Amino acid sequence: MKRFGLVGFPLSHSFSKKYFEKKFEKLGLSNTHRYDLLEVEYLKDFPSLWERYPDLEGVNVTIPHKINIIPFLDMLDASVHKVSAVNVVKKQGNKLVGYNSDIFGFRVSLENWMNELGLAHVPPALILGSGGASLAVQTVLTDLRVDYEIISRRTESADYLYTALIKEPHLMAEHPLIINTTPLGMYPVVKDGPPIPYDKVTPDHLLFDLIYNPQETLFMKQGADRGAKTRNGLEMLKLQAEKSWQIWNE
């Protein structure tokens, strides 16, 4: 049996297991491949996973471990050096190698959306959050030469705090694209959302939420109610999952 899985905590929101089970069924691999949800609250328990499951060949990594998992790995792919966050781990011999497929997934999904909207360029952006997913978004926007500002609850990892969006309304006006990289609004806490001044959202805004469960988050609904275009993270999930599969099979 070839085993794969998802490492993070909590994992009740994840569609990854169903996604890969359907993929294995489609490829005729259901009897030889499996994908498990491997809840790891503390990363000190990560190495023991590979002892507990000797047939484990690779894992995806999600909230909240994408950054702090790096010291537990033996090697890092070039994709990780660009972003300093890992969401794919592959076992090569007795070595664990870290990769980042979020960069690929977000970039393709973002470019697809811009094409659907008929936009030639990605507009200036506000990135909500400063964790591992945010780092991937920052890398993509930098590569695309898009101006952006990071909004967070912590001053050491942000250009502005959330309160600045109220005190400095020009920030919302000058950055039509708003990208939520935080877990705020993710199942099961669906009544939560990033604390931005939604009354400043206009039909000129584009709201991209990396969350895919629920399909429409509070962040997206608040934007849609004010005429903004919205997109969730489901396509990004599928794209990065396919990239993960490619990495595990190289």
C-alpha positions in Angstrom: 0.0 0.0 0.0 1.2 3.5 -0.9 0.0 5.9 1.8 -0.3 9.7 1.5 -2.0 12.2 3.8 -2.7 15.7 5.1 -0.9 17.0 8.1 -2.4 19.9 10.1 -4.8 20.8 12.9 -7.7 20.8 12.9 -8.7 19.0 9.7 -12.5 18.8 9.8 -12.7 21.4 7.0 -10.6 19.6 4.5 -11.8 18.2 1.2 -8.3 16.7 0.4 -9.1 13.1 1.5 -12.2 13.0 -0.7 -10.4 14.6 -3.6 -7.6 12.0 -3.6 -9.9 9.1 -3.0 -11.8 10.1 -6.1 -8.6 10.5 -8.0 -7.3 7.0 -6.9 -10.7 5.5 -7.9 -10.5 7.2 -11.3 -7.0 6.0 -11.9 -7.8 2.4 -10.7 -5.5 2.8 -7.7 -8.0 2.4 -4.8 -6.5 -1.0 -3.8 -2.9 0.2 -3.8 -3.1 3.8 -2.6 -4.7 5.6 0.3 -4.9 9.2 1.6 -5.4 9.8 5.3 -6.2 12.9 7.5 -3.3 13.0 9.9 -4.1 15.5 12.6 -0.9 16.7 14.2 -1.5 19.5 16.8 2.2 19.8 17.8 5.0 19.4 15.3 7.1 17.4 17.8 4.8 14.5 16.8 5.5 14.9 13.1 8.6 12.6 12.9 6.7 9.8 14.6 4.2 9.7 11.8 6.8 8.2 9.5 7.6 5.5 12.1 3.9 4.7 12.7 3.2 4.5 8.9 6.3 3.0 7.2 4.3 3.0 3.9 3.8 6.8 4.1 5.3 8.3 0.9 4.2 11.9 1.1 2.0 14.4 2.8 0.4 17.7 2.2 0.8 20.3 5.0 -1.8 22.8 6.0 -2.7 25.3 8.8 -0.9 25.9 11.1 2.3 24.1 10.2 3.4 25.4 6.8 6.3 27.5 8.2 7.3 25.7 11.4 7.6 22.3 9.7 10.7 23.4 7.8 13.2 22.4 10.6 11.8 18.9 10.6 12.8 18.3 7.0 16.1 17.1 5.6 16.0 19.0 2.3 14.1 21.8 0.6 13.1 22.2 -3.0 13.8 25.5 -4.8 10.1 26.4 -4.6 10.4 26.6 -0.8 13.5 28.9 -0.9 11.3 31.5 -2.7 8.5 31.4 -0.1 9.9 29.9 3.2 6.8 27.8 3.6 6.1 24.1 2.8 2.8 22.4 1.9 4.1 19.2 0.3 6.5 16.7 1.8 8.0 13.8 -0.1 9.9 10.8 1.3 13.0 10.1 -0.8 14.9 7.2 0.7 15.3 8.1 4.3 15.1 11.8 3.6 12.1 14.1 3.9 12.0 16.8 1.2 9.8 19.9 1.4 8.1 21.6 -1.6 5.6 24.4 -2.1 2.7 23.8 -4.6 0.6 26.7 -3.2 2.6 29.1 -5.4 1.6 27.2 -8.5 -2.0 26.8 -7.4 -2.6 30.4 -6.5 -0.9 31.8 -9.5 -2.9 29.8 -12.0 -6.2 30.3 -10.3 -5.5 34.1 -10.0 -4.6 34.3 -13.7 -7.6 32.3 -14.7 -9.8 34.7 -12.7 -8.3 37.7 -14.3 -8.9 36.2 -17.7 -12.5 35.5 -16.9 -13.0 39.1 -15.8 -11.3 40.4 -18.9 -8.5 42.1 -17.0 -5.1 42.4 -18.6 -3.3 43.0 -15.3 -3.7 42.0 -11.7 -4.6 45.2 -9.7 -2.9 46.3 -6.5 -3.8 44.1 -3.6 -4.3 43.9 0.1 -3.2 40.5 1.6 -5.0 39.6 4.8 -2.8 37.5 7.0 0.9 36.8 7.3 1.2 33.0 7.6 2.4 30.3 5.2 -0.4 30.8 2.7 0.2 34.5 2.7 3.9 34.0 1.9 2.9 32.0 -1.2 0.5 34.8 -2.3 3.2 37.4 -1.7 5.7 35.4 -3.8 3.2 35.2 -6.7 2.3 38.9 -6.6 6.0 39.8 -6.5 6.7 37.6 -9.5 3.8 39.3 -11.3 5.1 42.7 -10.2 1.8 43.6 -8.5 1.9 46.2 -5.7 0.6 44.9 -2.4 0.3 45.6 1.3 0.1 43.0 4.1 -2.6 43.4 6.7 -2.3 41.5 9.9 -3.0 41.5 13.6 0.7 41.6 14.4 2.9 44.6 13.6 6.1 42.6 13.1 4.7 40.7 10.1 2.5 43.4 8.5 2.6 46.7 6.6 -0.6 47.7 8.4 -2.8 46.5 11.2 -6.5 45.9 10.5 -7.4 49.1 12.3 -5.5 51.1 9.7 -8.2 50.1 7.1 -10.6 52.2 9.1 -8.2 55.1 9.9 -6.8 55.2 6.4 -9.7 54.5 4.0 -7.5 55.2 1.0 -5.9 51.8 1.5 -9.2 50.0 0.5 -9.8 52.4 -2.4 -6.2 52.1 -3.8 -6.1 48.3 -3.6 -9.1 46.8 -5.5 -7.9 43.2 -5.0 -8.4 41.9 -1.4 -7.0 38.4 -0.7 -7.9 36.5 2.5 -5.1 34.1 3.5 -6.3 33.6 7.1 -8.6 30.7 8.3 -11.2 33.2 9.5 -14.5 32.0 8.1 -13.4 28.4 7.5 -15.7 25.6 8.5 -17.0 25.0 11.2 -16.7 28.7 12.3 -18.5 30.0 9.3 -19.9 33.1 11.0 -16.4 34.5 11.4 -14.4 36.7 8.9 -11.5 39.0 8.5 -12.2 42.3 10.4 -12.1 44.7 7.5 -14.5 47.6 7.0 -16.9 46.0 4.6 -18.8 49.3 4.1 -15.7 50.4 2.1 -16.1 47.5 -0.4 -17.4 48.7 -3.7 -18.3 47.0 -7.1 -14.8 47.8 -8.2 -13.3 45.4 -5.6 -12.3 41.8 -6.2 -12.3 39.5 -3.1 -10.3 36.3 -3.3 -10.7 33.9 -0.4 -8.2 31.0 -0.2 -10.8 29.2 1.9 -12.9 26.6 0.0 -15.1 25.3 2.8 -17.7 26.8 2.9 -18.1 27.6 -0.8 -19.1 31.1 0.0 -17.5 32.6 3.1 -18.7 35.5 5.1 -15.9 37.6 3.6 -17.1 36.7 0.1 -20.8 37.3 0.9 -20.1 40.7 2.4 -18.3 41.6 -0.8 -20.9 40.2 -3.1 -23.7 42.0 -1.3 -21.8 45.3 -2.2 -21.4 44.3 -5.8 -17.8 43.0 -5.6 -16.6 40.0 -7.7 -15.6 37.1 -5.5 -13.7 33.8 -5.8 -13.0 31.0 -3.4 -10.0 28.7 -3.0 -11.4 25.5 -4.5 -9.7 25.8 -7.9 -6.4 26.6 -6.1 -6.9 23.5 -3.9 -7.3 21.3 -7.0 -4.4 22.8 -8.7 -2.0 22.5 -5.8 -3.3 18.9 -5.2 -2.5 17.9 -8.8 1.0 19.5 -8.4 1.5 17.5 -5.2 0.6 14.3 -7.0 3.1 15.2 -9.7 5.8 15.8 -7.1 5.1 12.5 -5.3 5.4 10.6 -8.6 8.5 12.2 -10.0 
